[in-house]
Amino acid sequence: MTVNRIIPEFNTLFCDRETRARPLLISLIGAGGKTSALHWLAQAWAAQQRRVVVTTTTRMYLPDTLPTLFCHQPAALPADALHAPITACFSAWDAANGKVRGFTPEQVDALAQRPLADVILVEADGAHRLAMKAPAGHEPCIPERSHCVIAVSGGAALGHPVGAQNVHRWPLFAACSGLAQGERLDMAAMSRFIRHPNGMFKGVPDGARRVWLINRFYQSDNVTDADLYALLHDGSLDAIWLGAVREHPPITRILQRHDNNSPRGCPRQRWE
């Protein structure tokens, strides 16, 4: 069964299994607004009175609006180290390019085994600020204990011509989607990319819920409800979030698969 909600409450985006987890580990991959989505999620969880840690398994720009902690082993932090509502935690700072370096997936997994925070948000991929990307051989860097993996795409690519100008690692994306430079990214090609073992959800841990967040969905073209529902019904995805994470409301619509028999399913919403 699929559920379609218009302008959903934040609390309905996540399932019982996720909201009960302490800490809840969410990894963000893909392109087209990961960092903005990370900040939105951090603020939204903090508004739910959850202590949040923001980190990365790659490199990201320093979030200068957040209290920031640098350490070598986050799992070795004292119990009171993460007392702020939101804390950014990294291993090193590169002043030359304004970026911070995070931790290995294994280090984040170790942090997730301690009750230092309620929610751990991980930017687990890079995309050079393009709307779409395909992962290279070493990507993405997803912690194995992730409960939920959110793949972010920019709506500006959907239904429009694509190529190296708007897709990071274009040759890899072309191989997964079957498209040539300049062809329109229709939903048939997008479906091939989502389903491909080296595509959108490459390396996602077994049992992690798979969410596709289409950021700035209003910029897409020729995307129908039937296209989106098909991706849910065939099991490729567990939920699709549509919206623009830097606007209000950040998510304007969700389509979600409820499946009592699937380890990734969402049989019931905690706040329904």
Secondary structure as GFF3:
##gff-version 3
##sequence-region A 1 272
A	DSSP	beta_strand	2	6	.	.	.	ID=ss1
A	DSSP	three_ten_helix	10	13	.	.	.	ID=ss2
A	DSSP	alpha_helix	16	20	.	.	.	ID=ss3
A	DSSP	beta_strand	24	30	.	.	.	ID=ss4
A	DSSP	alpha_helix	34	47	.	.	.	ID=ss5
A	DSSP	beta_strand	52	56	.	.	.	ID=ss6
A	DSSP	beta_strand	59	61	.	.	.	ID=ss7
A	DSSP	beta_strand	68	70	.	.	.	ID=ss8
A	DSSP	three_ten_helix	74	76	.	.	.	ID=ss9
A	DSSP	beta_strand	86	90	.	.	.	ID=ss10
A	DSSP	beta_strand	92	94	.	.	.	ID=ss11
A	DSSP	beta_strand	99	101	.	.	.	ID=ss12
A	DSSP	alpha_helix	105	111	.	.	.	ID=ss13
A	DSSP	beta_strand	119	123	.	.	.	ID=ss14
A	DSSP	beta_strand	132	133	.	.	.	ID=ss15
A	DSSP	beta_strand	148	154	.	.	.	ID=ss16
A	DSSP	three_ten_helix	155	157	.	.	.	ID=ss17
A	DSSP	beta_strand	167	168	.	.	.	ID=ss18
A	DSSP	alpha_helix	170	177	.	.	.	ID=ss19
A	DSSP	alpha_helix	187	195	.	.	.	ID=ss20
A	DSSP	beta_strand	209	215	.	.	.	ID=ss21
A	DSSP	three_ten_helix	217	219	.	.	.	ID=ss22
A	DSSP	alpha_helix	225	233	.	.	.	ID=ss23
A	DSSP	beta_strand	239	243	.	.	.	ID=ss24
A	DSSP	beta_strand	251	257	.	.	.	ID=ss25
###
